[in-house]
Amino acid sequence: MKKISIVATCFNEKDTIENFEKLVSLELKKYEEKYDYEIVVSDNNSNDGTIDILRNLCEKNKKFKVILNNKNYGPDRSLFSSVLKSSGDLTIALTIDLQEDVEIISKFINVWENGKKYAVGKIIENEENFFIKNLKIFLYFFFNKFSKTKLINNTALFMFDKSNKKILEQVYDPDPFTRGLLMELFEDPEIIPIKKSNRKKGVSKSNLQYFYSFGIMGFVKMSNAPMRIITFIGFCLSILFIFIGTFFLLYKLLFWNSFALGIAPLIILLCLISSFLLLSLGIIGEYILVLVSFSRKLPLVSKKEEINFN
């Protein structure tokens, strides 16, 4: 009998985790005559009582499996560890809060049964506030403008089969940008329209810091455009500054007593050069951080316990 793996990650989700286990299990039991299943949740060292609830759920449901991490590694790293630990013929990634309807599981299974190996959910309707909605639009536009690997706008959740999981197992990335990685490695996905509602319980961990980290990590990892742009702008500015410097030098030599440059142009020029240098150093620094993370060869996550894994 083939197996379906549901993977998810959580941090301080005591108000949602029981509902997640209940609804997902009920949905999967529709297929119990055809498929075995497991639910793999990676917890990022929750401190609100979530871990105790996870242990109780593991006692009640042996198909519910938990990875307890030593610290909060963020959603992408912990989710990727859940993916690698799963053992199903089909892997489906969900969010603990189930803002996307749990029926998405059946839609993914149907797509898989029809021969598709990779699919993503595309949000066509959501209840997010105006700022977050437009921030996401900007991030996707910015990313796709400069990256060779294009992301599908406003996606959430994904599924892939065992053959694609074997490809992921060969990837070493201590801090994976999962959406970009999947789009880079696999064929064009089947797109499933989904609706996203507001959280019923708990607090979202997707704040401005998360979106910044998501944007800059994807931008740096999936594109060499920033370095090319810096090089090009630096080259153009160098030529411009050489002409400006030569002009003022010759003008001063020819009109020594009558020509006074003044302080304002010098300040403006200094500010322009300084701002470009600071921006360049920041972008180069992000690339260096990625290289350092690879060179240290640290594991994806550090686990303190695994529950219900044989």
C-alpha positions in Angstrom: 0.0 0.0 0.0 1.3 3.4 -1.0 1.7 6.1 1.7 0.8 9.8 1.8 3.0 12.1 4.0 1.7 15.4 5.3 4.5 17.7 6.5 4.3 20.9 8.5 6.2 23.1 10.8 5.1 24.9 14.0 6.2 27.3 16.6 3.9 28.2 19.6 0.8 26.8 18.1 -1.0 25.4 21.1 -4.3 26.8 20.0 -4.2 25.2 16.5 -2.2 22.0 16.6 -5.0 19.7 17.9 -7.4 21.0 15.3 -4.8 20.5 12.6 -4.3 16.8 13.6 -8.0 16.2 13.8 -9.0 17.7 10.5 -6.0 16.3 8.5 -6.6 12.8 9.9 -10.3 13.0 9.0 -9.5 14.0 5.5 -6.9 11.3 5.0 -9.2 8.6 6.4 -11.3 9.0 3.3 -8.4 7.3 1.5 -7.6 4.6 4.1 -8.6 1.8 1.8 -6.1 2.9 -0.8 -3.3 4.6 1.1 -1.5 4.5 4.4 -0.5 7.9 5.8 1.7 9.8 8.2 1.7 13.4 9.6 5.2 14.8 10.2 5.4 18.0 12.2 8.7 19.8 13.0 8.5 22.0 16.1 10.8 24.9 16.4 11.3 24.7 20.2 7.9 26.1 21.2 7.6 27.5 24.7 3.9 27.9 25.1 2.8 24.3 25.9 2.7 23.2 22.2 5.3 20.4 22.9 3.1 18.8 25.6 0.2 18.8 23.2 2.3 17.3 20.5 3.4 14.5 22.8 -0.2 13.7 23.7 -1.2 13.6 20.1 1.7 11.2 19.4 0.4 8.9 22.1 -3.1 8.9 20.7 -2.1 8.6 17.0 1.0 6.6 16.1 0.7 8.0 12.6 1.4 11.5 14.0 5.1 12.0 14.1 7.0 14.9 15.6 10.5 16.3 15.3 11.5 18.5 18.3 14.2 21.0 17.3 16.7 22.5 19.7 15.9 26.1 18.6 13.7 28.1 16.3 15.2 27.5 12.8 12.4 29.3 11.0 9.7 27.8 8.8 11.7 26.9 5.7 14.5 25.0 7.4 12.2 23.1 9.8 9.7 22.3 7.0 12.6 21.0 4.8 13.7 18.7 7.6 10.1 17.4 7.8 10.2 16.7 4.1 13.5 14.8 4.3 12.2 12.8 7.2 8.9 11.8 5.5 8.6 8.4 4.0 5.5 8.6 1.7 5.1 8.1 -2.0 3.4 11.5 -2.0 4.5 14.4 0.2 2.1 17.3 0.8 3.2 20.4 2.7 0.5 22.2 4.8 0.4 25.1 7.3 -0.5 24.3 10.9 -3.1 27.1 11.0 -5.0 25.6 8.0 -5.9 29.0 6.6 -6.1 27.1 3.3 -9.0 24.7 3.5 -8.0 21.1 4.4 -9.8 19.9 1.2 -6.6 20.9 -0.6 -5.3 17.5 0.4 -7.8 15.7 -1.8 -7.1 18.1 -4.7 -3.4 17.3 -4.4 -4.1 13.6 -4.3 -6.3 13.8 -7.4 -3.6 15.6 -9.3 -1.0 13.0 -8.3 -3.3 10.1 -9.2 -3.6 11.8 -12.7 0.1 11.5 -13.1 1.4 14.9 -12.1 4.6 14.8 -9.9 4.6 18.3 -8.7 1.9 20.8 -7.8 1.5 24.1 -5.9 -1.5 26.0 -4.6 -2.1 29.5 -5.9 -4.0 31.9 -3.7 -6.8 33.5 -5.7 -8.6 35.0 -2.8 -7.4 35.9 0.7 -8.3 38.1 3.6 -4.9 39.6 4.3 -4.5 43.3 5.1 -3.7 45.8 2.4 0.0 46.2 3.4 0.9 42.5 3.6 -0.9 41.8 0.3 0.9 44.5 -1.6 4.3 43.6 0.1 4.0 40.1 -1.3 3.1 41.4 -4.8 6.3 43.6 -4.7 8.5 40.7 -3.4 7.3 38.4 -6.2 7.7 41.1 -8.8 11.2 42.0 -7.5 12.3 38.4 -7.4 11.1 37.5 -10.8 12.6 40.6 -12.4 16.1 39.5 -11.6 16.1 35.8 -11.1 16.4 33.2 -13.9 14.1 30.9 -11.8 10.7 32.4 -11.8 8.3 32.0 -8.9 4.5 31.7 -9.4 2.9 34.7 -7.8 1.1 34.2 -4.4 1.6 30.5 -4.0 1.0 28.5 -0.8 1.5 24.8 -0.1 2.9 22.2 -2.5 3.1 18.5 -3.2 5.5 16.2 -5.0 6.0 12.5 -5.4 8.7 10.2 -4.2 10.9 10.5 -7.4 11.2 14.3 -6.8 11.9 13.7 -3.1 14.9 11.6 -4.1 16.2 14.7 -6.0 15.8 16.9 -2.9 17.7 14.4 -0.8 20.8 15.0 -2.9 20.7 18.8 -2.2 22.9 20.2 0.5 21.6 23.6 1.6 21.8 24.6 5.3 19.2 27.3 4.8 17.0 26.3 1.9 14.7 28.7 0.0 12.2 26.0 -0.6 9.9 27.7 -3.1 12.7 28.7 -5.3 14.5 25.4 -4.9 11.4 23.4 -6.0 10.8 25.6 -9.0 14.5 25.3 -10.0 14.6 21.5 -9.8 11.3 20.3 -11.0 9.1 20.7 -14.1 6.3 23.2 -14.4 3.9 22.5 -11.6 0.2 21.9 -11.7 -1.5 25.0 -10.3 -4.4 24.5 -7.9 -6.4 27.6 -7.1 -7.1 28.0 -3.3 -8.7 30.4 -1.0 -6.9 31.7 2.1 -8.8 32.9 5.2 -7.7 34.7 8.3 -6.5 32.7 11.3 -9.2 31.4 13.6 -6.8 31.0 16.5 -3.2 31.8 17.4 -0.9 34.5 16.1 0.8 34.5 12.7 4.6 34.4 12.8 4.9 36.0 9.3 5.9 39.5 10.3 7.9 42.1 8.4 11.2 40.6 9.5 10.2 37.2 8.0 9.1 38.8 4.7 12.4 40.7 4.5 14.4 37.5 5.2 12.3 35.6 2.7 12.9 38.3 0.0 16.6 38.9 0.5 17.4 35.1 0.9 15.5 34.2 -2.3 17.0 37.2 -4.2 20.6 36.3 -3.2 20.3 32.5 -3.6 18.5 32.4 -6.9 20.0 35.3 -8.8 23.5 36.6 -9.6 21.9 39.8 -10.9 22.8 41.9 -7.8 26.5 41.4 -8.4 26.2 42.0 -12.1 24.3 45.2 -11.4 26.9 46.4 -8.9 29.7 45.7 -11.3 27.9 47.5 -14.2 27.0 50.6 -12.1 30.4 50.7 -10.6 32.0 50.7 -14.1 29.6 53.4 -15.3 30.2 55.6 -12.2 34.0 55.1 -12.6 33.9 56.5 -16.1 31.6 59.3 -15.1 33.8 60.3 -12.1 36.9 60.2 -14.3 35.4 62.6 -16.7 34.1 64.9 -13.9 37.5 64.8 -12.1 39.4 65.5 -15.3 37.0 68.4 -16.2 37.3 70.1 -12.9 41.1 69.6 -12.8 41.6 71.2 -16.2 39.1 73.9 -15.5 40.9 74.8 -12.3 44.3 74.8 -14.0 43.1 77.1 -16.8 41.0 79.5 -14.6 42.9 79.2 -11.3 41.9 82.5 -9.8 38.3 82.9 -11.1 37.0 79.3 -10.5 35.8 78.3 -7.1 34.2 74.9 -6.9 32.3 75.4 -3.6 31.4 72.9 -0.9 27.8 71.9 -2.1 28.9 69.9 -5.2 31.5 68.1 -3.1 29.0 67.0 -0.5 26.5 65.8 -3.1 29.2 63.8 -4.9 30.5 62.3 -1.6 26.9 61.3 -0.6 26.3 59.6 -3.9 29.6 57.7 -3.8 29.0 56.7 -0.1 25.4 55.5 -0.7 26.5 53.3 -3.6 29.4 51.9 -1.6 27.2 51.0 1.4 24.6 49.4 -0.8 27.3 47.4 -2.6 28.8 46.3 0.7 25.4 45.2 2.0 24.6 43.0 -1.0 28.1 41.6 -1.1 27.8 40.8 2.6 24.6 38.8 2.0 26.4 36.7 -0.6 29.3 36.2 1.9 26.8 35.0 4.6 25.4 32.4 2.2 28.9 31.2 1.3 29.9 31.0 5.0 26.7 29.0 5.9 27.7 26.5 3.2 31.3 26.3 4.2 30.5 25.5 7.8 28.6 22.3 6.7 26.2 22.5 9.6 23.1 20.2 9.6 19.8 21.5 8.5 18.4 21.5 12.0 19.6 20.2 15.4 17.1 17.8 16.9 16.6 16.9 20.5 14.0 14.2 20.0 12.0 12.4 17.4 8.7 10.8 18.3 6.9 7.9 16.6 9.7 7.4 14.0 10.7 3.7 13.8 
